[in-house]
Amino acid sequence: MKQVDFMSHELNVPELTLRGILLGMIITVIFTASNVYLGLKVGLTFSSSIPAAVISMAILKMFKDSNVLENNMVQTQASAAGTLSAVIFIIPGLLMLGYWQGFAFWQTLMICACGGGLGVLFTIPLRRAMIVNSDLPYPEGLAAAEILKVGSSNAAGSKDNGIKDIMFGGIFSAIVSLCAEGFHAISSGVHYWFSFGKVTSQLPLGFSSALLGAGYLIGIASGMAMLAGTILSWGVFVPYLTSVMSPAAGQSASAFASAIWAQKVRLIGAGAIGIAAIWTLITLIKPIIDGMRISIQAMSRSETGKSLHRMDTDLSPKTTSMVLSIIVIGLLGTFYSFIADANLSAGTTGIFVVTGVAISICMGFFVAAACGYMAGLIGTSASPISGIGILGIIVSSLVVLGIGTAVNLFDTEIGSKFAIALAIFMTSVIVSIAAISNDNLQDLKTGYLVGATPWKQQVALLVGCVVGAFAIAPVLNLLYEAYGFVGAMPRTGMDESQVLSAPQATLMTTIAQGIFSHNLDWNYILFGVGVGISIIIVDVLLKKNSAKYCLPPLAVGMGIYLPPTLEVPLIIGAVMGYFVNRYLRNRAIERSPKNIEEDVEKCNRHGVLFASGLIVGESIMGVIIAIIIVLSVTGGGSDSPLAIVGKDFGPTADWLGLLVFIAMIAIFIYRIVSVKFKTN
């Protein structure tokens, strides 16, 4: 069989194909639903590039003329699901606020599609500077490229392309999730509360398989940073505040500590996240400006476009301008549709429409550069989407507050609620832009390594944004009706233990409400800024004195902010990955000193794929259970139609949950270390 040079300029193989686009659409819808569920539950989304690449290879290998470039296009399109769904970090705030009673389909769709499209366009001028002419690592991009290469090289014979790892992890995780969230036969987490005098805190443990897999992927540095944040939150801040404040009459110690964390300590985490994001942006200003200047100059040479190598051709300036114009018109229409519902004067409506679109685009362009660069440095998963969202809601709220005060918007309660809703609406566009740009360059890096044509990838990403946007609103409504959000329950008498926390949306809505009511307790946010500055200093000193150690400030802030039962499995997964990697390296040194890196990487690749399967399995099962709950409730049935045990089974469920979680860790480790490797 003739070897194809995928790096050549003259290449005649299928790349952006109809079948690939259709397959990408199906994967995009599935992974969008999974990510929306996971994000609303724990405030985290997963990168879908790697599992999409594996699924694409498994399906397209049935066609004789499929190849690595077509597989790359499918994963490029589907990866939009892993990032565009980050809009859920802010938009549920419209329901929590009581402004929306359900997700408006067309407005939600347009926010996601237009914001995602801008994220694609804004990163086009960054490709040459940050990928071609840069040594940024792009960890997920490199991993996806390696999987595509391996899958392409062994498609003709070997069955070991990773599909077994993803399928096994997905099925295992789905069954565990069904037993926990559906049957209620095993617990999803336990809390051990303790008090010393007035001091109250807890020792938590979560049993989520998806978070265990996510922890394995984020690595030891982020895991230890989240552990530091958890210790600060529940080992320092909550104990101190419970010792100096008094609970309400009849309030239990655990309820009091939980309220302190939710109302006070989370604001400290917000301050730490915000200053960490600002620090990130400051450190990136010069390279971003230089890179954009060089790239825009290169793009402007439209006459020389035909002489460029196939792998160096972006969407043309003419096409880019046309798409940008369509997006801007779409945003203007969407903002007008949203603002017109407030029944303001024509002049005030026009001011808010133009200002909303302008702020969304201008700030979106800046965060696109920052998030793209951060993705190259530390990967998509660790990039500061949450911090960007917090900055976005603060800027949007202050702008709307200034305009609203000038036009007497706050004379009525309805006007005040509209102002908060508009700030959330503006921030939703900013977060969509940041999310897509965060992922875009990873995909372009993958394409650069396997020989893809950039403009075709950019088309695939635009298609992925539109398809994902169509899926997000129905899935949001489905999950809202099934579980409800914190502070926004669709029906009375729902099981509050099953409510989706939507942590970022809760936080950003709280910040917006505090800004407009002038009663936001800035002391906790400012204290969090001080904590963040201290962490930044520690991180800088660690990096200065050692290339091995660091303390990512954003991860510490998230450790303070996220519910502890969600953080513990993440931390366990990160620690597990660290020690497994050490074991693999020591084993390779003893048995196969000539192939250390190759053998360790082979084992780790199986771990990455199994972890991805755990994430996808639990997330998809969450959506399936949501559908069953909605069908049950709408038919007059129970909120827990699959439950097979009562509440008195709780203690037994806790022990069963712990045993299953331990078994899950053991199976995870075995899947990695049992991989066969060379002996010399």
SULNOR-V415979 format. One line per field, one symbol per residue. ss: DSSP state (h for helix, s for strand, l for the rest). phi: phi as a letter, one per 20 degrees, with the letter a starting at -180 (. if undefined). psi: psi as a letter, one per 40 degrees, with the letter a starting at -180 (. if undefined). Layout:
ss=???
phi=???
psi=???
This chain:
ss=lllllllllllllllllhhhhhhhhhhhhhhhhhhhhhhhhhllllllhhhhhhhhhhhhlllllllhhhhhhhhhhhhhhhhhhhhhhlllhhhhllllllllhhhhhhhhhhhhhhhhhhhhllhhhhhhllllllhhhhhhhhhhhhhhhhllllllllhhhhhhhhhhhhhhhhhhhhllllllssssssssllssssssssllhhhhhhhhhhhhhhhhhhhhhhhhhhhhhhhhhhhhllllllllhhhhhhhhhhhhhhhhhhhhhhhhhhhhhhhhhhhhhhhhhhhhhhhllhhhhhhllhhhllllhhhhhhhhhhhhhhhhhhhhhhhhlllllhhhhhhhhhhhhhhhhhhhhhhhhhhhhhhhhhllllllhhhhhhhhhhhhhhhhhhhhhhllhhhlhhhhhhhhhhhhhhhhhhhhhhhhhhhhhhhhhhhhhhlllhhhhhhhhhhhhhhhhhhhhhhhhhhhhhhlsllslllllllhhhlsllhhhhhhhhhhhhhhhllllhhhhhhhhhhhhhhhhhhhhhhhhlllllllhhhhhhhhhllhhhhhhhhhhhhhhhhhhhhhhhhhhhhlhhhhhhhhhhhhhhhhhhhhhhhhhhhhhhhhhhhhhhhhhhllllllllllllhhhhhhhhhhhhhhhhhhhhhhhhhhhlllllll
phi=.ffeefeffecccfcedfffffffffffffffgffffffffcnccdfefffffffgffefffdfefbfffgffffffffgffcffffffcffgfeffnfddaefgfffgfgfffffffffffeffefffedfdbdgflgffffffffffffffdffcfeednfffffffffgfffffffeeefmeceerccdebccmefcbbdebddfffffffffffnffffffffffffffedcffgfffedddffgmefffffffffffedffffffffffffffggfffdgfffffffffffffffeffegfeffgecdegfgffgfffffffffffgffffgffffeleffffgffffffffffgfffffffffffffffffcoffefeffffffffffffffffffffffdlfefcfffffffffffffffffgffffffffegfffffgfffdnfegffffffffffffffffeffffgfffffedmdgnbdfbfmffffefefkgfffffffffffffemcfffgfffffffffffffffffffffebeedbcggfffgfffefgffefgfffffffgffffffffffffffebfecgfffffffffffffffffgffffffffffffffffffffeneefcfefdceffeggffffffffffffffffgfffefeffbfdq
psi=hhhhgeeidghgihcgiddddddddddddddddddddddddeeiiihedddddddddddeeehdeiiddddddddddddddeddeedeeddedddddedieihhddddddddddddddddddedeedddeddfifhdgdddddddddddddddedddiegeedddddddddddddddddddcdfdiieiihhiiihbehhaihihifhddddddddddiddddddddddddddeecdddddddeihiihehiddddddddddddddddddddddddddddddeedddddddddddddddegddeddeiidefhihiddddddddddddddddddddddddeefiiddddddddddddddddddddddddddddddddeiddeifddddddddddddddddddddddefdedidddddddddddddddddddddddddddddddddddddefihddddddddddddddddddddddddddddddiiheghdiieiheeeihdfddddddddddddddefehgeddddddddddddddddddddddehediighdddddddddihdeddddddddddddddddddddddddddgeefdddddddddddddddddddddddddddddddddddddddeeaiegdeheiadeedddddddddddddddddddddddeehiiie.
